[in-house]
Amino acid sequence: MESRSSLIPATVEKLLSDSELKARLNGRESAFRIAVSEALANAVTHGNHNQPSKRVFIRYCFEPNDALSILIRDEGHGFDPGNLSVPTNVGEDRNRGIYLMKSCMDETQFRNSGTEVYMRMNGRRQA
């Protein structure tokens, strides 16, 4: 994806058009949409500094037991995930996106010096 914020909604919708991906979300589409949108926005804005010549790379994987993982990588310089503060108010701009990603996904990791975010949703089998 080009580093343009205007492409984020269409990119999320394209991901959600995969019937297998959507089936694994099993009612958690909103959480997925929020987490992925925030990760893409961080990659575009903070990672690639809104430079359309830079790309954001997205890879998702279907895992055993109906789990789903997604990796979003930017071409920026990264950041130190150890220096993140937790927002005291979700309305705060500072680190709100990271807080939302962690709240919406079952697992969130920052890898490769902060240029990659790995997120995972555990499978939710219906009874």
N, C-alpha and C positions, 0 to 999 in steps of 0.2 A: 504494500500500500504506500502511495506517496504520503509524505508528511503534511497532510492538509486536514485540519479538523473537520472540514465539511464532508470528508469521506467516511468519517467514523460511523454514522448511522447506517449507511448503505453496507458497510463492511460487516457490521454486526448482523444486519438482516441477511446478508449472504451466508454467514455462518449458520444462522438459525434456519436457513432453507434446507440444510442437510437433515433429512428425515431421521437418520440414525442418531445424530447429535441431539436433535430435539427430543427424540424418544428417551434418551438417557437423562435429560433434564427433569422429566417427570414432574411437572408442576413448578419447577424452579427457574423458569425462563426469565422472570424479572431479575432474579439474583444474578443469573448469568449475564444478562444484558447490562446490568449496572457494573459488575466487576470488569467485564471485557471493555466496555466503553471507557471506564476510568483508566484502565491499563493502556488503552490506545491513546487516550488524551495525554497521559503522562509521557508516553513515548514520543508523540508528536511535539508537545510543548516543551517539556523539560529535557528530553533526550536529544531530539533532533532540532530543537529550537525553531520549529515551524519552517524548516528549509525543505521545500518540495523536492529538491534534488536528492535528499536522503530518504531512505525507505524504512518502513516498519514491517517486520516479518512476523507472520502468524503461523503457528503449527499446532494442530490439535490431534489428540490420539485417543482412541477408544481403548479402555483398559478392562481387565477382567472384572466381573461382578458389576457390570453396568456403570463403572466409573468413567470419568472423562477428565482429561488433562489438556491444558492449553498453555503454550509458551509464546510470549510476545517479546520481540527483541527490537531494539532501536540501534542506530548507528552513532549514538552519542558517546560521551566520555564516562558515563555512569555516575554513581553516587555511593556514599557509604551507608548501607542500610542500617548499620549499627547506630547511626546518629539521628534516627527518626524519633520525633516526639509524638506522643499520642494526643490527638486533639481533645480538648476538654468539652468542646461543643461541636457537634457534627456540622453546624453552620459555618464553622471556621474554614477558611480556604487552605490553611497550612496543613498538609498531610491528610486532608479529608479523603482524597482519592484512595490512598493506601489503606486508610481505615475502612472505607467502603469495600475495597477488594477483599480484605481480610474478613470482614463481616459477612460477605456474600458467598465466599468459597469455603470449602472444608480445609483447604491447605493453600498457603501463599508463601512463596519463597522468592527472594531477589538473588539472582545469580550473575556470574560474569561481571563482577564489580558494579552491579546495579543496572547493567544494560539489558538484562532479561528479567522478566517476571514469569514465574511458573505458578500456575493455579490449578487446583484439582477439586472436582466435585465427586464425592463418593456416590456410588450407585444407590438408587432408591427403588427397590423392588416393590411393586404393588402386591398386596395380600390377595 
